[in-house]
């Protein structure tokens, strides 16, 4: 989803020579937290409620405004906007299309949209999130480890203990994986059912430690749960960047299936 689908198209502006008290009145009337400061059609910056509260009412907007304009393209998707807003530590971005200011987007709106991609059972992001991360890394030619994690005997767990218990296992095992994938550069999602995908940029040695922990039987709600792992090593696969995300995730998925059949619990490509 592009941010043009969720942005606010009504832009409230003010000129830099207006008083701070006038800016406060305008924000109150328009029920907004910020105004775009424009003189003669040129964007000079932003004035926010924080700026207004910390400045004397008789000062002019030019003296009070603090926020530098931060721009996104209307073609950016919500994931790109999410990462850009966090990277810039900015709560708001102006949206341009072919050099025309067409709206603005706030971090709050983006985070609300991103929340729709959360899996309600596990609390992890769902497949579109990991696809965004993977495709971005491929576009930037940034190598990574791709792990496809498939729980062993999950169907049997459901048959023996019932589906509500199976849901508890998914929820608890998700927490176990989340605690494991806490390094900077780790990205985890619940891909589908009892399948998870982890993208990591850690070293070969560290990823082997991850795999050893994931494949080792773990006590979850008084039963032992393990997983088969398909591993695509982007640091050692010669044609890694020649492949699409779809091809890589398919290879990792097939790797986990092969690992289950062979009882090795790990299949590595690269």
N, C-alpha and C positions, 0 to 999 in steps of 0.2 A: 504494500500500500504506500503510495506517495504522500508526502506531507501536504500536497495541494488538496488532497481529499479531506483533510481534517483541520487545515489552518483557518484562522479567523481572517476574513477578507475585509472587514471594516477596520480601517486604520485611523486612530485618533491622533491628530497632530497638533502641534503648538509652535509658535515662532519663538525664537530665542530671546526676544525683547520683552515678552510678557512677564508678569510678576509671578513669583512662586505661589502666592495666594490664589491667583487666577488659575494656575496649573492645578492646584488642589481642588478648586471648584469644578474644573473641567473633568478631572478624574472621577469626582463624586457623581457628577451628572451622567457621565458615560459609563459609570460602574466598571472602570478599568484600573489596573495597577501601574500603568506606564503610558507615557505619551511619546510619540516620535517627534523629535525637534527638527523642524524643517524651515529653512529660509530660502525663499525664491526657488522652491522645488528641489533644493539640495538637502539631503539628510545630514544633520550635524551630530546627532546622537540620540540618547534616550534620557528621559527624566522619569524617575520612578517614585512610588509613594515614600520609599526610604529617603530619597533625595529631598523630597518636599518636607518631610518631617524633621530633617536635620538642618534645614536652611531657614533663614529668617524670611517671614512672609513677604517683606518688602524687597527682597533681592530679586534679581531677574533670573529667568530660566537658564540663560547662558552661564551664569555663575554657579548654579546649583546642579546642573546635569552632570552625571558622572559615568553613566554606562556608555561604553563605545558600541556602535552598531555592529552586530554580528549577523552575517548573511548566510542563508542556505538557498539552494536552488529548489524550485518547485518540483524538480524531478528527483530530489533526494527521497529515499524511502524512510519509513519510521525508524528503522534500525540505524541507518546512517545519521539521522537527526539525533537519535538517542545518544550515540557515541560522541557526536560532535558537540552537543550541548554539555555533556559531562566533561569532555576534554577541555572545552573552553571555560568551564565552570560558569556558564551563563544560563540564566533562567528564561531567556527569550531570544528568538532569532527572527530577523526580518526575512521575508521570502521574496526572492526575485525571479522573474522569468524574462529572459532576453533584456536585461538591464531595466526592466520595469518593476517597481515595487508593487506587489500584488497582495500582500498580507503579512501576517506574522504568526509564529507558532511558539507556544510556551513549553517549558520542560514538563509542566504538569499535564498538559494535554497529551504530549508524546508518551509519558509514563502511563497514563490511563490506557492508551491504545496498546502499548507494549504488554500491559498486564493481561490483555485478552489472549496473549500467546503463552500464558502460564498454564501449566497442567494443574488442574484443581486438586488432583489426588496427591501428587508428589511435591508440588510447589516448584518444580523445575520448569524451565522453558521447554516448549515443544519443538518439533522438527524444523519449522521455518527459521527459528533462531540460529540453530547450528548450521543450517544451510547458508544463511547470511554470513556467518563468521567464516565458514570454509570458502565460499566463493570470493569473499573479500581478500582472504589470504592468498588465494590462487591468483587473483587479479594483481595483487602487489608482489607476486612471486616470493611469498614468504613461506618457507617450508614448515611443516608441522606433522606431528604424530596424529593419526586418526584411529581411535579405538572404537570398535563396535562390540558392545557388551550385551550378551544374551544370557539371561538366567537359566540355569540348568533345572530341569524337572519342575518347572513352574506349573505345568498342567497337572502334574501329580499332586502338588501341594494344594491346588484348588480342589481336586477330587477328594483328597484325604481330610482337608480341614475346612472346606467351604470357601466361596468367593470373598466374603467379608474378611476372612483371615488372609486370603491372598492379597487383598487390597492393603491390609496392614503390613504385609511383607514388602510390597512395592514401596509403601510410604517409608518404612524403616530403612530398607536397602538404599533408597534414594538419599536419605540422610547420611548413610555410610559413605556413599560415593561423593556426596557434597563435601564431607569432611576430608576426603582424600584429595579431591580436586580443588585445593585451596591455594595452589601456587598462582602467582601472577602469570597469565598466559594459558590458564586452563579454562575451557569452556565446556559445559556439560548440559545435556538435555535428556529428557525422556523421549525417546524416538517413537516408540509405539509399544503398547502392551508391556511385556517384560523386557523390552530392549532399550538400551541407553547408548548414547554416543558421546564420546569425549574427544575434544580437540585439545592438544597440548603442544607447547613449544619448549618443553623441558628437554634435558639431555637424554641421550640413548640409555645411559645408566639409570637415570631416574625413571624413565618410562618402563624399564624392565622391573623396577621395584613396584610401580603402580600395578603392572600386569600380575606380578607375583601375589600382591595383596588381593586383587580382584578375583583371581582364579582359586585362591585358597579358600576352603570352606569357612564361612563366617557364621557365628551364632546370631541368628535373627529371630527374636520372639521364641526362643528355646528350640528352634530347629536349625539345622546347618544348611546354609545357602551358598552356592558357588556360581560362577558364571564362565562361559566360554568367551574368548576374546579374539576378534579378528583385528589385526594390526597392520595398517598401511604406514610404512615409515617414509615420510616425505623427504627425509634427509639423505636417504640412501637409494630411493627408487629413481633410476635414471630419467625416465620420461614423466616424472610426477606432474610437472606443469603443463604437459601436453594433454593431460586428461581433464575431463570435466568433473565437477563435483558429483554429478550423478554416477559417473563411472567409478569414482573413488569410493563412494559410500556403498555401491553395489559390491565392489571388491572386498571391502571390509566386512560387509554382511555375509558374503559367501565364505570369507575366512572364518568367521565365528561358527558357521554351520559345519565347515570342514573340521574345525577344532572339536566340535561336539562329537562328530562321527568317529574321529580318530582317538578320542579320549585324551588328546594332548592338552586340551583346554586353551591352547594358544596357536594361532596361525599368523605368521608375520610375512608381509610382502615388503621387499626392499632391504 
